[in-house]
């Protein structure tokens, strides 16, 4: 279960990288874009600070961060040993995000090739 859900997170992370590479003109621009995206993602995911302790606007922004859902999944699987039923909301959110960002990256990549 951990491997399957980790694969889902990897797909969403790869989608972010692919989308950034379609926006950038050079490799350096792509690297900077990903770094600028990932740093706030780590802070808004609940890894360092609890999401409940964040101001409301930041809590709403953190809803579009895939790492947030992955951290809940990993903590629940490793520490609590729960099943799929307890993680349905996180799995669905991570799946939607992975499909959306990979789809956007694929569409943008096709337009760029033309």
Rosetta blueprint (number, residue, H / E / L):
1 X L
2 X H
3 X H
4 X H
5 X H
6 X H
7 X H
8 X H
9 X H
10 X H
11 X H
12 X H
13 X H
14 X H
15 X H
16 X H
17 X H
18 X H
19 X H
20 X H
21 X H
22 X H
23 X H
24 X L
25 X L
26 X L
27 X H
28 X H
29 X H
30 X H
31 X H
32 X H
33 X H
34 X H
35 X H
36 X H
37 X H
38 X H
39 X H
40 X H
41 X H
42 X H
43 X H
44 X H
45 X L
46 X L
47 X L
48 X L
49 X L
50 X L
51 X H
52 X H
53 X H
54 X L
55 X L
56 X H
57 X H
58 X H
59 X H
60 X H
61 X H
62 X H
63 X H
64 X H
65 X L
66 X H
67 X H
68 X H
69 X H
70 X H
71 X H
72 X H
73 X H
74 X H
75 X H
76 X H
77 X H
78 X H
79 X H
80 X H
81 X L
82 X L
83 X L
84 X L
85 X H
86 X H
87 X H
88 X H
89 X H
90 X H
91 X H
92 X H
93 X H
94 X H
95 X H
96 X H
97 X H
98 X H
99 X H
100 X H
101 X H
102 X H
103 X H
104 X H
105 X H
106 X H
107 X H
108 X H
109 X H
110 X H
111 X H
112 X H
113 X H
114 X L
